[in-house]
Amino acid sequence: MKLKEGQRLVMIGDSITDCERKYPYGEGLFQGVGKGYVALVDAMLQAAYPELSIRVTNMGIGGNTVRDLQARWQTDVMDLKPDWLTVMIGINDVWRQFDQPAIPESHVSLEEYEQTLEELVRSALPGLQGIVIMTPFYLEPNAEDRMRSRMDEYGCAAKRVAERVGGALFVDTQAAFASQFDYVHPTALASDRVHPSLTGHLLIARALLESIDFDWSRMRVGS
């Protein structure tokens, strides 16, 4: 497992990350890390690696775009001095283009998204042991659907940033849902195709844990 003893993992993003976390810092008692994939990652790390005492902090905020992350990057990432950082952003950057088509100033272009994401990631790198860049997603199996197709473009931009930034890990969050569509309709995983059920959050958490070499055998009883 890539995380080491006493390290801090900060996880930043939009409402998918936020998921009713505590403010101003998403950690601590009474489900401070929220109720989504961040909580599941935290629970799995604590259960499988209790000796490491990993500190997980949820800094997601609902409705955020990459512009919003840029505005709060210093206080919500840099000042927290994380050892590891995960970034999943882009859903609202795309969504506003579809649910607010007449408000162009709320839209974040693909070029702005990619450039800003890379600037943020590079600014955090010097103090990090590791970073995971995760794609935005839209739970629609038809890749030709207009919003799904556009979301995939932003996912490819996130991948390009991960490839250009040395040492960054990459999680294709959209791909984590793909096999489910053979058995269930997307609305079974997210009624609005964006905000996942607990099952959807578990799929995200699993993909993220895989990227940091989580040892699943440590979850066996008596291991």
Buried (B, 14 or more C-beta within 10 A) or exposed (E): BEBEEEBBBBBBBBBBBBBBBBEEBBBEEEBBBBBBBBBBBBEBBEEBBEEBEBBBBBBBBBEBBBBBBBEEBEEBBBEBEBBBBBBBBBBBBBBBBEEEEEEEEBBBEBEBBBBBBBBBBBBBBEEBBBBBBBBBBBBBEEEEBEBBBBBBEBBBBBBBBBEEBEEBBBBBBBEBBEEBBEEEEBEBBBEEBBBBBEEBBBBBBBBBBEBBEBEEEEEEEEE
